[in-house]
């Protein structure tokens, strides 16, 4: 609760102070109302004083009027505080999550995190909407009513509340149970969100594999668990006010016996008894609500625990305390870099150099560590050992914003948001002129398809860019990279999922984008990297060969075998591929044919093992 106050409530302390004053006024009206019953019975009903009718009735009406105004005002204020606090917590939590390392998001699915940001913060909102306002008002009401009861007769009051200590142990046990079940329920709610996220993002594979019933059953199982936990939690929360009812009933029974004797003997008036009885009757509802609030607090506390566990998770990849100045040279060097995901090795003493202003291509099997190199360069992951530099400066000595501001990345899955194409390219930038935007659109060949869209540049891209084709999404991503105008370009399988026509257009845009930049390219299609200044061949996290396209073909190694395989398999049946390498160490002069007697199975198995094809 202290963290909650320091982090959020403290900013609204003056509004809270005003709300508390209003709560005190509202809560006190019940005690004054109970007190006014004594003159009403003794002066009006028993004594027959006609003048007393007006002033007693006027005070009672005034009490209800004050109660209505203060209740309206304090609930409005507390709702404002509740909304501002919960939304601030959501924004802060999202900001914090985006600072965490990429490994964190591999272990925590998006659906679960969405539930933490939305579901848990909404649960905490009950603290303000119910607990603070309800507890404040009801506590004041209960204290003032008990004070009035004590002023009338302390013996009656003691008899009325003598059973209260019996509630301590049962309420404590119930609160522990409620918190435990709530925590389990929040976990299941996270799992529910994860399932929904997977279903909606994978709807086409689900349909094609006839998995609708299977996924529905999995979701139903989670829902059944949540319903069971919710019912048990609700029953436990309801049990607390039910126990209060039983103890209160015993108290009233005792007061009737003791108070009845006092009235019969003339020691107390009927007005005093009615005032006392009304005070205790009015105290009954605040007591019940306070009992319910104790259960609600356990629900909110369980969500608070989950939220602060997230807030306490700190990123391990951070900017240095005294960052080095941004570098001007963009030569990329990795020396003996080793990296593993948990116990799975990915990079094994990897050493490579990408010269500034030149294009370096990375080829190798799936899992050879190519994409991990990109992640190391941009410090999305931190290697266990080795050294990585940009322009001679170790990347961990640069501020993260300075380092990542040097890179533009285009991948095979271009990330587009459910916004317009214009917004997807600008990404919130306001310093881009219309001329600069048009140049980027032309260079990325986005203008080739804009006139075919209903609203041109202001056409929504759809969820994850679903309104655009693969080639169109790639061109939008390239336009975004052109506007970033960074000195280093990372291309990760940027054309692997495109058809021949789209690939040719995108490849042309990429070639224009890479001019004058330090470019690293990951590609399985060797036709897209033949003009690279250097090609690095990787296997099992190591650099096993490097050189130009011609040098690697002449060397007769893995690259030469792959090149022969790819171009021979793509050759027309019965005819030679004009792009085949000449006879020599890298080829067999047409030995890999379909109808010519020599089988392709060996090379197909080789390619699948080496390149995951």
N, C-alpha and C positions, 0 to 999 in steps of 0.2 A: 504493500500500500504506500510505503514511503516513496518508492520509485515512481509510482503512479502520480503521487502528488508533485514530486520534483519535476517529473517529465512533462506533465500535461495539466493537472488541476491548478497548479500554482499560477499559470497564466490567466486563470479566470477567478482569482481569489476574491476580487471585489464584487463580481457578480454573485459568487457563492456566498459572500458575507451578506449581501442584500437578500438572497434567497433564504438564508438561515434566519434572518430577522423576521421575514414573512412567515417562515415555518413556526417560529416561536409564537407569533401572534395568532396564527391559525390554530396551533395546538393548544394554546391557553384558553381559547374560546369555549372548549368543551368543559373545562373546570369551572369557568365563570357561569356557563349555562347550568351546570349541575348545582352550583351554589344558589342560583336564582330560583330554584325549585323550592327552597326553604321558605322565603318570604311569600312565594306564590301560594303554598299550602297554608302557612301559618297566618299571614296577613290578609290574604284575599279569600281563600276558601273557608278557613276556620273562623277568622275574625270578621269577615264580611266587609272589609275596608274597600269602598268603591274607588277612592283615589289611588289606592295601590295598584288597581287593575291597569291604569294607564302607564305608570312608570315602570312596573314590572314587565308589562307587555312590550313597552318601547325598548327596554334594555335587551329583552330576548330577541326582538326583531333586529336591533342593531348588531347583536352578536352574530346572527346568521348572515347579515349583510357584510360585515367585516370578514367573516369566514369565507364567503364566496369570492370577495375581491382578492384576498391574500392567497387563496388557493389557486386562482387563475394566474396571478402574477408569478408566484413561485414555480408553478409547473411549467409556465412558458420559459422562464429563465433556466430552469434545470434541463429542459429539453434542448435549449440552445447549447448549453454546456455539454450535454451528452453527445449531440451531433458533432460539434466542433472537436471534441476530444477524440471520439472514435474515428472520425475521418482523418484527423491529424496523425493518429496512431497508424492508420492504414498507409498513409503516404510515407511516414517515417519507416515503417516496416518494409515497404517496397524499395525505398532508397537503400536501406541496409542490405536487403537481399541482393540487390544488383551489385553491391560491392563485394559480395562473397566470391570465392574461387569457383572456377568452372567445375572442379571435382565435386563441390557441394551439390550442384544441380544434377550430376550424374547419380547421386545417391538419394536425392529427394525429387520425386516426380512433380511435374507442373500442377497437376490436380490437387495434390496434397498441400502445396504451397499456396495455391489459390484459396483453399479452405482456411488456411492459417490467416491469410490476409483479410478475408471477408468474414468467414464464419466465426472465428475466435474473437475478432474485434467487435462484431455485432453482439456476441454473447457478453463481452465486457461492458458493452453499452448499457446493459441492464443495471450495472452498478449505479449509474447516474440516474437513469429513468425511474428505477424502483427503489434501490437500496438507499441512496443518499437522501432523496426527497421523502420517500416513505419512512425511512428510519428516523430522519430528523423530525418530521412532523409527528409521527406516532410516539417517539420517545418523549417529546415535549408534552404531548397529550397525556401519556401515561404518568409521567412524573407529576404534572399539575393535578391530575385526578386523584392520584394516590396521596398527594399533599393535602388536598381538600378532605379526603376520607380520613386521614390522620387527624386533621383539625376537628373533625366531628367526633370521632371516637377511635382511639388507637387500638383498643381491644377488638372492636369490630374489624378493623383493618388487618390486624394480625391474624385473626381467624380466617379472613378471606384469602390471605396469601400464604397460609401455613404450609400448604402442599407444594409450593413452588420449588423448594429444594429437591423434591423428588424427580423433577424434570432434568436435572443437570446431566446425569449419566446417560439416560436414553437419548437426549438431544445430541450429546457429544458423539455417541456411537452412530447415530443417523447422519450427522454431518460428515463424518469420515466416509461412510458408505456412499453418500451422495457425491462427494468429490471423486471417489474412485470410479464410480459408474459413469460420471460425467466425463472424466478423462478418457475412459474406454470409448465412450460414445463419440467424442471429438476425433479420436483416432479412426474410428469407423467412418465418420463423416469425411475425413481426408481421403480414405480409401474409396469412398463413393465418388468424390470429385475426380479422383484419378481414373476410375473406371469410365466415367462419363467423358473425360478428356480423351481417353484412348478410343472409345467408341466413335465419337464424332470426328476425330482426326483420321480414323481408319475405317470410315463407313464403306468405302468402295471395296477394300479387301474383305470386309465382313460380308457384304452382299455376294461377292464372287465366290466365297468359300462356304456360303450358306451357314453363317455363324450367328444369325439373328437370335435363334432360340438359346444357343449356348451363352451368348453375352447377356441376354435377358435374365437367364437363370443365375449367372454370376452376380449380376446387379441385384436381383431379388434376394439372394442370400445375404448380401451386405445390408440391404434395407431391413430384412427381418431382424438382424442383429441390432441395428439402430433402434427399431421399434421396441424390441424387448428391453434394451437399456433405458430408453426414454420412459417406458411405462414404469419400470422399477424405480427410476429416479423420481418421477412424478408422485408415485405412491409414497416414497420415503419423505419427500418434501411435504406432502399432505399430512403425513403422520405427526409432524411436529405440532401444527395448530390443533390437530385432533387430541393430542395429549394435553395441550393447554386447555381445551374445552372440558376435559374430564376433571382436571385439577380445579378449574374455575367453578365448575358445577358443585364440587365438594365444598369450595369456599362459600358459595352462595347459600348452600344448605346450612353450613355452620352459622353464617350471619343471621339467617332467618331464625334459628333457634335462640342464639344469644340476644340479638336485637329485639326479637319479639318479646322476650321476657322483660327487657328494659322499658319498652313502650307500655306494656301492660302494667308495670309497676310505677309508671309515671316519671321515670328518670330521664326519658328522652321524648321529644315531641314527634308527631307524625311528619312534620316538615323536615326535621333533622334526618329521620330515617329515609324519607323519599330522596332528599339531597344526597345522602350517603349511597343509597341503593342506585340512584341514577349515575352517580360518579363511578361506581364499580361496574355498572352495566355498560356505560360508555367506555370504560377502560378495557372491557372485554375484547372489542374489535381491534384496538391498537395492539393488544397482547397477541392476538391471533396473527395479525399482519407482521408483527415483529418476528414471530415464530416462522412464518413463511419466508420472510426475508433472510433468515439464517440459512435456509436451504438454497435460496437464490444466490446468496453470496458464495456458497460452495461451488455452484455452477460457474459463476464468473471467475472464482479463484482458480479453477481448473484450467480455464482458457487463458487466464493471466500467466499461469506457470508455463504453458506451452508457448505463449508469445515471448516471454522473457528468456526462455531457452533459445529462441531464435535471435533475439536481440543480443544475447551473450555470445553468440557464435561470431567469432572475429575472422576476417580474411587473413590468410598467411602471405598473400602476394600484395604488398603495399609499396607505396613510393618511399624511397629512402628519406631519412630525416633531413639531410642536406643534399638535394639532387644535383647532379652534374648539369652543366649547361647543355642545351640541345646541340647535337652534332650537325655538321654540315655535310660530311662525307657519308655515304650510304652503303659502304661495303659491309657485307654481312659475313661473319666468321663464327663457326662453331668448332670448338676444340674439345675432343674427348667427352662429349655430352652423353650422359647416361640418364635414362628416365624409365620409370615403371609405374603402371597403374596398380596400386596395391602390390601384389606379388607377380604381376604379369609384366615382364620386360618388354619395352617398346623400342627404345634407343639404346644401343650398346656401343659406348665410346665413339659416337658419331663425330666425324671431323669433316668439315666442308667449308668452302668459300664461295660466295656469290659476289662477283665484282660489281662495283658501282656503275650504274648506267648500262648494264648489260643484262641479257636474259639468260637465266639458268633454269634448266628443266630438271625435275625429279621424276624418275620412273622406278617402278618396282612393284612387287606383289601387294595385294591388299594386306594391311597389317605390317608392312615393311617399315612404317614410321614416318611416312611422307607428311601426312597431315599433322602429326605431332610436332614436326619441325616448325610448321607454321605457328602452332600453339606456343612453342617455346620462344620463338622470335618475338611474339606479341605479349609474352608473359601471361598467357591464359593458364599455363601450368608452369611449375617450377621444377627443373631437373634436379636429380639427387646429387649429381656431380658434373664437372666440366665448366666451360666458360663460353659465353656467347657475347659477341660484341657487335656494335653498329658504329662504323666509322672509328673503330679502335676503342670505343668506350663501352665497358660492360653494361649490358642492358639493365641490370639490377641497380645501377647507379643513376639511372635516368628516372625522372618523374614518370609515372604511368601515363599521364595525359600526354606528355611530350613524346614518349615512346610510341604509343598507339596512334598518336596524331601523325606519325610518319608513314603509316600503312593504309593502303586501300585493299580490300579483300573482295574478290568475286568468286563465289563457289557455284557448284552445280545446282544447289538448292537456293536460289536467290531469295533472300528474306524480304518479302513485301508485307506491308501492314494493310489492314482493312481501311484504307484511306484512298484519296484520289492519287492518280499517277503523279501529279504535280507535287503533292505532299510527300509521296514516297521518294521522290528525287531530291527535294529540298531538305527534308528531314528537319523542319523547323527553322532553317536558315532564312534570315531576312536581308542578308547582305549580297544576294545574288541578283544581278540585273537581268532584265528580259533578254538582252543580247547574249549574256553569258549562258543563260538557260537554253536559248535557242541553239547556240554553238554546241552545247553538250548533247542536246537532242539530235542534232544532225550527225555529230561524230559517232554517237552510239546507235545510229539508224533507228531511233525511236520515231522520228517523223515519218518513216516508211509506213507505219500502221496507224498513226494517230487519226488520220482522216476517216478510218474505217470504224472508229469507236463512236458511240452515241454522243458523248460530251467531250471528245478530244482529250486534252490533257487533264481535264477535270472529271474524267470517268473514274468511278471507284474501282480499285484493283481487286476488291473482294477479299474474303478471308484468305490470308496467306497467298494473295495474288491469284486466286482461283478464276477470276474473270479474264485472265490473260493466258496465252499459250506459254510453253516453256521458253521458246525463243524470245517472246516479247518480255517475259519476266527478266531474262538475262540482259536484254538490252536496257531495260530500266535500271538494273543494278549497275551496268557499265556507265550509264549517264550519271548516276549518283557518284561513282568513283571518279569520273572526269571532273565533276564539280569539286570534289574533295581536293584534287590536285596535290596529292601527296607524292613524295619522292620515291616511295617503295610500293610496288604492286605485287600482291599475292593472288595467284589464280589457281583455284583448286577444282580440277575437273570441270572447268567452266562450260565446256561444250559437250560433255560426255552423254548427256541425256537428250540431245537435239537431233532432229533429222538433218539430212545432208544440206538442204537449202538453208535452214536456220543456222546450222553450224558454220556455213560459209559466211553468212552475214555477220554473225557474232564474232567469228574469228577475225574478220576484217576490222571490226570495231576494237577488238582486243589488241590487234597489232598497232592500231593508231594510238590507243591508250598507253601502250607500253613504251612508246618511243621516248627516249631520253630518261627513262626511269629504271631503277634497279628492279628487275622483275624475276620472281620465282614462280615457276609453273609446275603444277602436278597434272600429268596427263597419262592416260592409257593408250590413246590414239597417237601413235608415233608420227603420223602425218602432220599433226599440229605443232610439233616441236622440232622438226628437222632443221629449221633455220635458227634454233637457239644457239647462243654463243658457247654454251657449255651444257652438257647433259650429264647428270649424276645418276648412276644406277645404284639402287639400294636393295639389300636383302637382309631380312631379320635384324633390322635396326642398324646395319653397318653400310658404309659406302664401299662397294666392291669394284666399282669402275667409274671412270669419268673421262670426258673428252667431247669433241665435236661429233656430229652425226657421222661424218666420214671416218673419223678416227675410230669410233666404236665399231662401225661396220667392218673396218679393216682388221680390228683386233679379234674378231671372231668369238666374243664372249656372250654373256647373257643377252645383251642388247641386240647383238647381231641375230641370235636365234629368234628373239621375239619379233624383230623386224621382218625376218624371212617368213615367220609364221603368219603374222598379220597380213602382209601383202599377198602371200600365196593363197591364204584362205579367202581373201577378197577378190582373187583373180577370176575372170570369167571361165566357165567350164570349157575346156578344149582350147583356150587361148592364153597368151601370156599377159601378165599385168605390166603395163608400161612403166610402173613405178618400182618394179622389182629391182633389187640390187644386182649388179653384174656378177657373173660367175667368179668364184674365188673363195677365200676363206669364209666369207659370210653367206654364201649360197651354194646350191648344188646344181645350178643350171637347169632349173625346172623340175627337180626331183620330187617336190611336194605337189602332186597332181591328184585329181579325182579319178580320172579314167585311165591314167597312164600306168597303173600297176603299182605305184609306190604308195603306201598307206599313210594317212594323216593322223592316226590314233596316237602315235607316240608324241607328236608335237602338240596335239590337243591336250593330252594329259600334262605335258610339260607346261603349257600355257596356263592351264587351270591351277596347277600347283604353284607356279611362280607369280602369276598376275591375277589370279582369282577370276578369270574369264570363263 
